[in-house]
Amino acid sequence: LVMIRTSAEDKLKTAGGKPFASVNATFYHSGNAGLDYFFTQLNMFYLSKYPMPILDATGYKGNVDMNIEANLSNIGEINKALAKYDLSFVERDVEVDMLVVGDVDRLEKRL
């Protein structure tokens, strides 16, 4: 599941100020912060049971101001809130480096 930009317009650029981020199950608010913290929160807590990894495919490198009011465990609600920033989560086939821990013999039989 990758987050993409749906337009070239920059609706994320920070207005500056002291960096902050605040999050709970129903909102994510940040100012002058990178997107990496948002993805960490989704992957570790709110979407940790989602069957796919949550990845950033926006290519956005700067800090952002973002206010998301949504159930952070629901991709549909997150997408509705991300629309104002011209962002969306979509399913895509992408190669991902992954560490697999397990019994080598069992793994070779599955491959």
Contacts in CASP RR format, 6 or more apart in sequence:
PFRMAT RR
TARGET T0000
AUTHOR 0000-0000-0000
METHOD contacts of the structure
MODEL  1
LVMIRTSAEDKLKTAGGKPFASVNATFYHSGNAGLDYFFTQLNMFYLSKY
PMPILDATGYKGNVDMNIEANLSNIGEINKALAKYDLSFVERDVEVDMLV
VGDVDRLEKRL
1 47 0 8 1.000
1 50 0 8 1.000
1 52 0 8 1.000
1 53 0 8 1.000
1 54 0 8 1.000
1 55 0 8 1.000
1 75 0 8 1.000
1 89 0 8 1.000
1 90 0 8 1.000
1 91 0 8 1.000
1 92 0 8 1.000
2 55 0 8 1.000
2 56 0 8 1.000
2 57 0 8 1.000
2 89 0 8 1.000
2 90 0 8 1.000
2 91 0 8 1.000
2 92 0 8 1.000
2 94 0 8 1.000
3 35 0 8 1.000
3 39 0 8 1.000
3 54 0 8 1.000
3 55 0 8 1.000
3 56 0 8 1.000
3 57 0 8 1.000
3 58 0 8 1.000
3 82 0 8 1.000
3 87 0 8 1.000
3 88 0 8 1.000
3 89 0 8 1.000
4 57 0 8 1.000
4 58 0 8 1.000
4 87 0 8 1.000
4 88 0 8 1.000
4 89 0 8 1.000
4 90 0 8 1.000
5 58 0 8 1.000
5 59 0 8 1.000
5 60 0 8 1.000
5 86 0 8 1.000
5 87 0 8 1.000
6 83 0 8 1.000
6 86 0 8 1.000
6 87 0 8 1.000
6 88 0 8 1.000
7 86 0 8 1.000
9 86 0 8 1.000
11 84 0 8 1.000
11 85 0 8 1.000
11 86 0 8 1.000
12 60 0 8 1.000
12 62 0 8 1.000
12 64 0 8 1.000
12 65 0 8 1.000
12 66 0 8 1.000
12 85 0 8 1.000
12 87 0 8 1.000
13 62 0 8 1.000
13 64 0 8 1.000
13 65 0 8 1.000
14 31 0 8 1.000
14 32 0 8 1.000
14 33 0 8 1.000
14 62 0 8 1.000
14 63 0 8 1.000
14 64 0 8 1.000
14 65 0 8 1.000
15 31 0 8 1.000
15 32 0 8 1.000
15 65 0 8 1.000
16 31 0 8 1.000
16 32 0 8 1.000
16 63 0 8 1.000
16 65 0 8 1.000
17 31 0 8 1.000
17 32 0 8 1.000
18 32 0 8 1.000
19 31 0 8 1.000
19 32 0 8 1.000
19 33 0 8 1.000
19 63 0 8 1.000
20 29 0 8 1.000
20 30 0 8 1.000
20 31 0 8 1.000
20 32 0 8 1.000
20 33 0 8 1.000
21 28 0 8 1.000
21 29 0 8 1.000
21 30 0 8 1.000
21 31 0 8 1.000
21 33 0 8 1.000
21 37 0 8 1.000
21 38 0 8 1.000
22 28 0 8 1.000
22 29 0 8 1.000
22 30 0 8 1.000
23 29 0 8 1.000
23 41 0 8 1.000
23 72 0 8 1.000
25 46 0 8 1.000
25 71 0 8 1.000
25 72 0 8 1.000
25 73 0 8 1.000
26 69 0 8 1.000
26 70 0 8 1.000
26 71 0 8 1.000
26 72 0 8 1.000
27 67 0 8 1.000
27 68 0 8 1.000
27 69 0 8 1.000
27 70 0 8 1.000
27 72 0 8 1.000
28 38 0 8 1.000
28 41 0 8 1.000
28 66 0 8 1.000
28 67 0 8 1.000
28 68 0 8 1.000
28 72 0 8 1.000
29 66 0 8 1.000
29 67 0 8 1.000
29 68 0 8 1.000
30 37 0 8 1.000
30 38 0 8 1.000
30 64 0 8 1.000
30 65 0 8 1.000
30 66 0 8 1.000
30 67 0 8 1.000
31 63 0 8 1.000
31 64 0 8 1.000
31 65 0 8 1.000
31 66 0 8 1.000
32 63 0 8 1.000
32 64 0 8 1.000
32 65 0 8 1.000
33 63 0 8 1.000
33 64 0 8 1.000
33 66 0 8 1.000
34 62 0 8 1.000
34 63 0 8 1.000
34 64 0 8 1.000
35 56 0 8 1.000
35 58 0 8 1.000
35 60 0 8 1.000
35 64 0 8 1.000
35 66 0 8 1.000
36 56 0 8 1.000
38 66 0 8 1.000
39 54 0 8 1.000
39 55 0 8 1.000
39 56 0 8 1.000
41 72 0 8 1.000
42 54 0 8 1.000
42 72 0 8 1.000
43 53 0 8 1.000
43 54 0 8 1.000
45 72 0 8 1.000
46 72 0 8 1.000
46 73 0 8 1.000
47 54 0 8 1.000
47 72 0 8 1.000
47 73 0 8 1.000
47 75 0 8 1.000
50 75 0 8 1.000
52 91 0 8 1.000
53 96 0 8 1.000
54 89 0 8 1.000
55 94 0 8 1.000
55 96 0 8 1.000
57 92 0 8 1.000
57 94 0 8 1.000
58 87 0 8 1.000
66 85 0 8 1.000
68 78 0 8 1.000
68 81 0 8 1.000
68 82 0 8 1.000
69 81 0 8 1.000
70 76 0 8 1.000
70 77 0 8 1.000
70 78 0 8 1.000
70 80 0 8 1.000
70 81 0 8 1.000
71 77 0 8 1.000
71 78 0 8 1.000
72 78 0 8 1.000
75 89 0 8 1.000
76 89 0 8 1.000
78 89 0 8 1.000
79 88 0 8 1.000
79 89 0 8 1.000
82 88 0 8 1.000
82 89 0 8 1.000
100 107 0 8 1.000
END
